[in-house]
Amino acid sequence: MKILNEHILEVRYKPNPKILDYRGTWSAGISKHMDFEHWGIVENRIDAYNEGNSLHAFVGFKHAGFVAVDTEMRDFFANKAVKFFKYLFSLEGFGKQLHVERLGVRSRFGQEYEGTFEELVDKFVANYLSLTEKATKIIDANLVDVGAPLNFKDKHGNFNTMCGPMKSDQLENYLSKRDSLPELSLYFDIDYWIRPKKLLDEREVIKNIKMFSEMAWNRFESISELIIKDKS
């Protein structure tokens, strides 16, 4: 079954005015290092991206990040994002440390479901989130749709999630534009983040990028397995 995915890394840091002085020299270097065909400078930000813009790196004086859409391998996004940030840390003017205000990785998934919407709703309710018996009695109606925005915290950081069955016309509001979308999918959105508000070196930044990217895939796969592959 088809799995749509997209990932957004953003690191926000204290403004670094030196970056404005290096925009011209950095732009072509970033594009070459990342093997991207295109680059541009818009006001205070450098953008480098491939044909089709499915991979996109950016850096400005207050934030930097990386975007990937529909990667075939689960570690592709993390590897590319790490490659980009290692290059940034090597650039004169960027600095060997960043005063990080927020570091986050947001991943969105659409797992195709070959069945009816009603079946997927039933599986979702039975295995992931359900009304209590008392609530069901009070509402006294058939459940026709469901979604679950849930926020958590673990030893690595905070993560906000949204999960639920979605038809294609609804899914297109949550994912980037594509030529086609599955008729029915289980949607899962996870935003993993920390707000250290302190100096972090290259090792610490990269550790969090890898960890948050891996945890996003792990949680998606576990929840998808729990809901979609249920045989009830």
Secondary structure, 3 states (H helix, E strand, C coil): CCEEEEEEEEEEECCCCHHHHCHHHHHHHHHHHCCCCEEEEECCEEEEECCCCCEEEEEECCEEEEEEECCCCCCHHHHHHHHHHHHHHHCCCCCCEEEEEEEEEEEEEEEECCCCHHHHHHHHHHHCCCCCHHHHHHHCCCCCCCCEEEEEECCCCEEEEEEEEEEHHHHCCCCCCCCCCCCEEEEEEEEEEECCCEEEEHHHHHHHHHHHHHHHHHHHHHHHHHHHCCCC
